Amino acid sequence: MSQNVGGIDRILRIVVGLALIGLALAGVIGWWGYIGAVPLLTGIIGWCPAYLPFGIKTCNVKNA
């Protein structure tokens, strides 16, 4: 599994994921805010399965 998420994309995923989870914990947006775990995890591991069918890579890593 090679990385396909990098740079600003990764930072935004982590920030949005944490914000959604934080708002859910505070009771502001309800239980659906826990969906923030998805962008948080994809940002942390640097790989997004939704990018595969489209061949999208936002990282500068050269994969052999």
Biopython code that builds the backbone (N, CA, C, O; Angstrom):
import numpy as np
from Bio.PDB.StructureBuilder import StructureBuilder

atoms = [
    (1, "MET", "N", (0.851, -1.169, 0.000)),
    (1, "MET", "CA", (0.000, 0.000, 0.000)),
    (1, "MET", "C", (0.899, 1.236, 0.000)),
    (1, "MET", "O", (1.558, 1.524, 0.999)),
    (2, "SER", "N", (0.927, 1.950, -1.096)),
    (2, "SER", "CA", (1.747, 3.145, -1.190)),
    (2, "SER", "C", (0.909, 4.380, -0.872)),
    (2, "SER", "O", (-0.312, 4.377, -1.025)),
    (3, "GLN", "N", (1.576, 5.411, -0.436)),
    (3, "GLN", "CA", (0.872, 6.644, -0.074)),
    (3, "GLN", "C", (0.288, 7.313, -1.307)),
    (3, "GLN", "O", (0.908, 7.331, -2.371)),
    (4, "ASN", "N", (-0.910, 7.864, -1.153)),
    (4, "ASN", "CA", (-1.495, 8.659, -2.222)),
    (4, "ASN", "C", (-2.084, 9.959, -1.685)),
    (4, "ASN", "O", (-2.729, 10.701, -2.426)),
    (5, "VAL", "N", (-1.866, 10.239, -0.396)),
    (5, "VAL", "CA", (-2.324, 11.481, 0.227)),
    (5, "VAL", "C", (-1.105, 12.166, 0.821)),
    (5, "VAL", "O", (-0.359, 11.553, 1.585)),
    (6, "GLY", "N", (-0.899, 13.417, 0.482)),
    (6, "GLY", "CA", (0.259, 14.109, 1.014)),
    (6, "GLY", "C", (0.038, 15.593, 1.184)),
    (6, "GLY", "O", (-0.954, 16.156, 0.722)),
    (7, "GLY", "N", (0.978, 16.205, 1.850)),
    (7, "GLY", "CA", (1.016, 17.650, 2.012)),
    (7, "GLY", "C", (-0.211, 18.263, 2.647)),
    (7, "GLY", "O", (-0.672, 17.834, 3.705)),
    (8, "ILE", "N", (-0.729, 19.278, 1.976)),
    (8, "ILE", "CA", (-1.867, 20.030, 2.493)),
    (8, "ILE", "C", (-3.101, 19.152, 2.606)),
    (8, "ILE", "O", (-3.893, 19.315, 3.535)),
    (9, "ASP", "N", (-3.274, 18.240, 1.689)),
    (9, "ASP", "CA", (-4.406, 17.314, 1.731)),
    (9, "ASP", "C", (-4.417, 16.548, 3.051)),
    (9, "ASP", "O", (-5.464, 16.385, 3.677)),
    (10, "ARG", "N", (-3.266, 16.089, 3.457)),
    (10, "ARG", "CA", (-3.136, 15.341, 4.707)),
    (10, "ARG", "C", (-3.466, 16.197, 5.916)),
    (10, "ARG", "O", (-4.198, 15.771, 6.808)),
    (11, "ILE", "N", (-2.926, 17.400, 5.941)),
    (11, "ILE", "CA", (-3.172, 18.321, 7.056)),
    (11, "ILE", "C", (-4.652, 18.656, 7.157)),
    (11, "ILE", "O", (-5.218, 18.648, 8.251)),
    (12, "LEU", "N", (-5.282, 18.950, 6.023)),
    (12, "LEU", "CA", (-6.705, 19.279, 6.027)),
    (12, "LEU", "C", (-7.554, 18.110, 6.507)),
    (12, "LEU", "O", (-8.517, 18.308, 7.248)),
    (13, "ARG", "N", (-7.213, 16.915, 6.100)),
    (13, "ARG", "CA", (-7.963, 15.732, 6.538)),
    (13, "ARG", "C", (-7.881, 15.568, 8.055)),
    (13, "ARG", "O", (-8.886, 15.285, 8.707)),
    (14, "ILE", "N", (-6.699, 15.745, 8.606)),
    (14, "ILE", "CA", (-6.521, 15.599, 10.047)),
    (14, "ILE", "C", (-7.278, 16.685, 10.803)),
    (14, "ILE", "O", (-7.948, 16.398, 11.795)),
    (15, "VAL", "N", (-7.179, 17.928, 10.343)),
    (15, "VAL", "CA", (-7.862, 19.040, 11.010)),
    (15, "VAL", "C", (-9.378, 18.868, 10.944)),
    (15, "VAL", "O", (-10.065, 19.032, 11.953)),
    (16, "VAL", "N", (-9.902, 18.540, 9.767)),
    (16, "VAL", "CA", (-11.346, 18.357, 9.615)),
    (16, "VAL", "C", (-11.830, 17.165, 10.447)),
    (16, "VAL", "O", (-12.881, 17.240, 11.085)),
    (17, "GLY", "N", (-11.077, 16.080, 10.443)),
    (17, "GLY", "CA", (-11.446, 14.912, 11.232)),
    (17, "GLY", "C", (-11.505, 15.222, 12.715)),
    (17, "GLY", "O", (-12.461, 14.850, 13.396)),
    (18, "LEU", "N", (-10.484, 15.903, 13.216)),
    (18, "LEU", "CA", (-10.464, 16.267, 14.634)),
    (18, "LEU", "C", (-11.589, 17.242, 14.972)),
    (18, "LEU", "O", (-12.208, 17.136, 16.031)),
    (19, "ALA", "N", (-11.854, 18.191, 14.075)),
    (19, "ALA", "CA", (-12.927, 19.160, 14.315)),
    (19, "ALA", "C", (-14.284, 18.470, 14.382)),
    (19, "ALA", "O", (-15.080, 18.762, 15.274)),
    (20, "LEU", "N", (-14.557, 17.566, 13.460)),
    (20, "LEU", "CA", (-15.837, 16.857, 13.475)),
    (20, "LEU", "C", (-16.001, 16.000, 14.732)),
    (20, "LEU", "O", (-17.069, 15.982, 15.345)),
    (21, "ILE", "N", (-14.958, 15.306, 15.101)),
    (21, "ILE", "CA", (-15.026, 14.478, 16.306)),
    (21, "ILE", "C", (-15.192, 15.358, 17.545)),
    (21, "ILE", "O", (-15.967, 15.025, 18.442)),
    (22, "GLY", "N", (-14.478, 16.463, 17.597)),
    (22, "GLY", "CA", (-14.600, 17.386, 18.723)),
    (22, "GLY", "C", (-16.000, 17.964, 18.840)),
    (22, "GLY", "O", (-16.541, 18.071, 19.940)),
    (23, "LEU", "N", (-16.588, 18.339, 17.706)),
    (23, "LEU", "CA", (-17.951, 18.871, 17.726)),
    (23, "LEU", "C", (-18.965, 17.805, 18.131)),
    (23, "LEU", "O", (-19.959, 18.104, 18.793)),
    (24, "ALA", "N", (-18.711, 16.576, 17.735)),
    (24, "ALA", "CA", (-19.600, 15.482, 18.135)),
    (24, "ALA", "C", (-19.498, 15.230, 19.639)),
    (24, "ALA", "O", (-20.511, 15.020, 20.306)),
    (25, "LEU", "N", (-18.289, 15.250, 20.165)),
    (25, "LEU", "CA", (-18.098, 15.049, 21.599)),
    (25, "LEU", "C", (-18.740, 16.172, 22.410)),
    (25, "LEU", "O", (-19.240, 15.942, 23.511)),
    (26, "ALA", "N", (-18.723, 17.386, 21.862)),
    (26, "ALA", "CA", (-19.318, 18.537, 22.551)),
    (26, "ALA", "C", (-20.837, 18.544, 22.425)),
    (26, "ALA", "O", (-21.512, 19.329, 23.093)),
    (27, "GLY", "N", (-21.377, 17.679, 21.577)),
    (27, "GLY", "CA", (-22.823, 17.617, 21.402)),
    (27, "GLY", "C", (-23.373, 18.668, 20.461)),
    (27, "GLY", "O", (-24.585, 18.875, 20.411)),
    (28, "VAL", "N", (-22.514, 19.332, 19.717)),
    (28, "VAL", "CA", (-22.942, 20.401, 18.818)),
    (28, "VAL", "C", (-23.584, 19.845, 17.551)),
    (28, "VAL", "O", (-24.611, 20.358, 17.107)),
    (29, "ILE", "N", (-22.998, 18.810, 16.967)),
    (29, "ILE", "CA", (-23.500, 18.313, 15.685)),
    (29, "ILE", "C", (-24.080, 16.909, 15.756)),
    (29, "ILE", "O", (-24.500, 16.366, 14.734)),
    (30, "GLY", "N", (-24.112, 16.322, 16.919)),
    (30, "GLY", "CA", (-24.706, 14.991, 17.046)),
    (30, "GLY", "C", (-23.725, 13.879, 16.733)),
    (30, "GLY", "O", (-22.533, 14.097, 16.513)),
    (31, "TRP", "N", (-24.286, 12.665, 16.722)),
    (31, "TRP", "CA", (-23.454, 11.471, 16.577)),
    (31, "TRP", "C", (-22.802, 11.348, 15.210)),
    (31, "TRP", "O", (-21.758, 10.706, 15.094)),
    (32, "TRP", "N", (-23.382, 11.943, 14.167)),
    (32, "TRP", "CA", (-22.812, 11.781, 12.829)),
    (32, "TRP", "C", (-21.448, 12.450, 12.699)),
    (32, "TRP", "O", (-20.730, 12.195, 11.732)),
    (33, "GLY", "N", (-21.086, 13.283, 13.633)),
    (33, "GLY", "CA", (-19.772, 13.917, 13.616)),
    (33, "GLY", "C", (-18.628, 12.935, 13.759)),
    (33, "GLY", "O", (-17.484, 13.246, 13.427)),
    (34, "TYR", "N", (-18.946, 11.729, 14.265)),
    (34, "TYR", "CA", (-17.903, 10.714, 14.401)),
    (34, "TYR", "C", (-17.440, 10.187, 13.048)),
    (34, "TYR", "O", (-16.475, 9.426, 12.981)),
    (35, "ILE", "N", (-18.109, 10.577, 11.982)),
    (35, "ILE", "CA", (-17.632, 10.241, 10.637)),
    (35, "ILE", "C", (-16.267, 10.909, 10.394)),
    (35, "ILE", "O", (-15.556, 10.558, 9.453)),
    (36, "GLY", "N", (-15.919, 11.860, 11.243)),
    (36, "GLY", "CA", (-14.613, 12.508, 11.177)),
    (36, "GLY", "C", (-13.466, 11.537, 11.363)),
    (36, "GLY", "O", (-12.318, 11.868, 11.066)),
    (37, "ALA", "N", (-13.763, 10.338, 11.854)),
    (37, "ALA", "CA", (-12.715, 9.316, 11.998)),
    (37, "ALA", "C", (-12.161, 8.908, 10.642)),
    (37, "ALA", "O", (-10.992, 8.536, 10.539)),
    (38, "VAL", "N", (-12.979, 8.972, 9.603)),
    (38, "VAL", "CA", (-12.529, 8.559, 8.264)),
    (38, "VAL", "C", (-11.445, 9.499, 7.736)),
    (38, "VAL", "O", (-10.357, 9.029, 7.401)),
    (39, "PRO", "N", (-11.700, 10.823, 7.646)),
    (39, "PRO", "CA", (-10.613, 11.679, 7.162)),
    (39, "PRO", "C", (-9.422, 11.711, 8.114)),
    (39, "PRO", "O", (-8.282, 11.858, 7.673)),
    (40, "LEU", "N", (-9.672, 11.574, 9.409)),
    (40, "LEU", "CA", (-8.571, 11.551, 10.370)),
    (40, "LEU", "C", (-7.645, 10.365, 10.101)),
    (40, "LEU", "O", (-6.427, 10.531, 10.035)),
    (41, "LEU", "N", (-8.208, 9.189, 9.949)),
    (41, "LEU", "CA", (-7.390, 7.998, 9.699)),
    (41, "LEU", "C", (-6.689, 8.039, 8.343)),
    (41, "LEU", "O", (-5.525, 7.653, 8.235)),
    (42, "THR", "N", (-7.391, 8.505, 7.310)),
    (42, "THR", "CA", (-6.738, 8.577, 6.001)),
    (42, "THR", "C", (-5.620, 9.613, 6.002)),
    (42, "THR", "O", (-4.621, 9.451, 5.302)),
    (43, "GLY", "N", (-5.783, 10.673, 6.783)),
    (43, "GLY", "CA", (-4.717, 11.666, 6.907)),
    (43, "GLY", "C", (-3.521, 11.129, 7.670)),
    (43, "GLY", "O", (-2.375, 11.416, 7.325)),
    (44, "ILE", "N", (-3.786, 10.355, 8.700)),
    (44, "ILE", "CA", (-2.697, 9.803, 9.519)),
    (44, "ILE", "C", (-1.899, 8.759, 8.738)),
    (44, "ILE", "O", (-0.668, 8.780, 8.755)),
    (45, "ILE", "N", (-2.589, 7.850, 8.057)),
    (45, "ILE", "CA", (-1.853, 6.793, 7.351)),
    (45, "ILE", "C", (-1.369, 7.227, 5.966)),
    (45, "ILE", "O", (-0.485, 6.591, 5.391)),
    (46, "GLY", "N", (-1.943, 8.306, 5.428)),
    (46, "GLY", "CA", (-1.477, 8.817, 4.140)),
    (46, "GLY", "C", (-1.989, 8.049, 2.939)),
    (46, "GLY", "O", (-1.399, 8.126, 1.861)),
    (47, "TRP", "N", (-3.069, 7.312, 3.100)),
    (47, "TRP", "CA", (-3.618, 6.519, 2.008)),
    (47, "TRP", "C", (-5.135, 6.597, 2.024)),
    (47, "TRP", "O", (-5.764, 6.400, 3.064)),
    (48, "CYS", "N", (-5.718, 6.885, 0.868)),
    (48, "CYS", "CA", (-7.170, 6.993, 0.750)),
    (48, "CYS", "C", (-7.659, 6.024, -0.320)),
    (48, "CYS", "O", (-7.282, 6.149, -1.485)),
    (49, "PRO", "N", (-8.502, 5.051, 0.065)),
    (49, "PRO", "CA", (-8.989, 4.079, -0.909)),
    (49, "PRO", "C", (-9.872, 4.703, -1.984)),
    (49, "PRO", "O", (-9.977, 4.147, -3.078)),
    (50, "ALA", "N", (-10.501, 5.826, -1.711)),
    (50, "ALA", "CA", (-11.356, 6.481, -2.701)),
    (50, "ALA", "C", (-10.537, 7.071, -3.848)),
    (50, "ALA", "O", (-11.084, 7.310, -4.924)),
    (51, "TYR", "N", (-9.260, 7.307, -3.649)),
    (51, "TYR", "CA", (-8.399, 7.847, -4.696)),
    (51, "TYR", "C", (-7.986, 6.784, -5.718)),
    (51, "TYR", "O", (-7.649, 7.119, -6.854)),
    (52, "LEU", "N", (-8.010, 5.509, -5.326)),
    (52, "LEU", "CA", (-7.519, 4.436, -6.190)),
    (52, "LEU", "C", (-8.203, 4.354, -7.551)),
    (52, "LEU", "O", (-7.502, 4.316, -8.562)),
    (53, "PRO", "N", (-9.549, 4.324, -7.635)),
    (53, "PRO", "CA", (-10.181, 4.167, -8.943)),
    (53, "PRO", "C", (-9.899, 5.330, -9.899)),
    (53, "PRO", "O", (-9.972, 5.172, -11.118)),
    (54, "PHE", "N", (-9.581, 6.480, -9.345)),
    (54, "PHE", "CA", (-9.351, 7.664, -10.173)),
    (54, "PHE", "C", (-7.878, 7.929, -10.431)),
    (54, "PHE", "O", (-7.538, 8.814, -11.217)),
    (55, "GLY", "N", (-7.001, 7.179, -9.783)),
    (55, "GLY", "CA", (-5.565, 7.351, -9.973)),
    (55, "GLY", "C", (-5.032, 8.653, -9.411)),
    (55, "GLY", "O", (-4.020, 9.164, -9.890)),
    (56, "ILE", "N", (-5.695, 9.198, -8.402)),
    (56, "ILE", "CA", (-5.296, 10.477, -7.815)),
    (56, "ILE", "C", (-4.190, 10.243, -6.802)),
    (56, "ILE", "O", (-4.257, 9.309, -6.004)),
    (57, "LYS", "N", (-3.175, 11.089, -6.836)),
    (57, "LYS", "CA", (-2.113, 11.109, -5.837)),
    (57, "LYS", "C", (-1.785, 12.566, -5.544)),
    (57, "LYS", "O", (-1.471, 13.336, -6.452)),
    (58, "THR", "N", (-1.859, 12.935, -4.276)),
    (58, "THR", "CA", (-1.549, 14.307, -3.908)),
    (58, "THR", "C", (-0.214, 14.401, -3.199)),
    (58, "THR", "O", (0.127, 15.452, -2.657)),
    (59, "CYS", "N", (0.551, 13.309, -3.194)),
    (59, "CYS", "CA", (1.860, 13.323, -2.560)),
    (59, "CYS", "C", (2.961, 13.357, -3.629)),
    (59, "CYS", "O", (2.734, 13.035, -4.795)),
    (60, "ASN", "N", (4.136, 13.752, -3.197)),
    (60, "ASN", "CA", (5.278, 13.859, -4.101)),
    (60, "ASN", "C", (6.178, 12.632, -4.059)),
    (60, "ASN", "O", (7.265, 12.642, -4.636)),
    (61, "VAL", "N", (5.737, 11.576, -3.383)),
    (61, "VAL", "CA", (6.550, 10.365, -3.233)),
    (61, "VAL", "C", (6.574, 9.619, -4.554)),
    (61, "VAL", "O", (5.531, 9.380, -5.163)),
    (62, "LYS", "N", (7.760, 9.255, -4.990)),
    (62, "LYS", "CA", (7.916, 8.460, -6.212)),
    (62, "LYS", "C", (7.805, 6.990, -5.854)),
    (62, "LYS", "O", (8.598, 6.478, -5.064)),
    (63, "ASN", "N", (6.829, 6.312, -6.429)),
    (63, "ASN", "CA", (6.638, 4.884, -6.166)),
    (63, "ASN", "C", (7.117, 4.069, -7.352)),
    (63, "ASN", "O", (6.800, 4.389, -8.498)),
    (64, "ALA", "N", (7.876, 3.021, -7.084)),
    (64, "ALA", "CA", (8.410, 2.180, -8.164)),
    (64, "ALA", "C", (7.377, 1.219, -8.672)),
    (64, "ALA", "O", (7.656, 0.436, -9.580)),
]
sb = StructureBuilder()
sb.init_structure("model")
sb.init_model(0)
sb.init_chain("A")
sb.init_seg("    ")
for serial, (resi, resn, name, xyz) in enumerate(atoms, 1):
    if name == "N":
        sb.init_residue(resn, " ", resi, " ")
    sb.init_atom(name, np.array(xyz, "f"), 0.0, 1.0, " ", f" {name:<3s}", serial, name[0])
structure = sb.get_structure()
